[in-house]
Amino acid sequence: MNHSLNNSRMLPGTGAVLEGLTQSLGIHPKVIGKPSPIMFDMISADHNLQDKSKVLMIGDTLLSDIEFGINSGVDTALVLSGITSKDMLPQETSVKPTFVLNSIADLLK
């Protein structure tokens, strides 16, 4: 995944950087950030989180934020006010958010 900088310059995402390191070093890194559930497990332990039904992972990116929530076993909410827009939502994908919101403000409605 690439990230846009002021809609004029694209920067490589973490996955692209890691792949370059993997190819150069010949070893695979252990990823603990999104979408790996390792980070969620660490947060849960630090905050004594015992009931996943009380957690909602909110994010604007299907393949990192929402997949992280799914991999961690919690409900997810995709907000369309960030990276992902409604027309970008694929019809057939294994990454399906529990909720789709136009904005995080929709949580208050």
Secondary structure, 3 states (H helix, E strand, C coil): CEEEECCCEEEECHHHHHHHHHHHHCCCCCCCCCCCCHHHHHHHHHCCCCCHHHCEEEECCHHHHHHHHHHHCCEEEEECCCCCCHHHCCCCCCCCCCEEECCHHHHHC
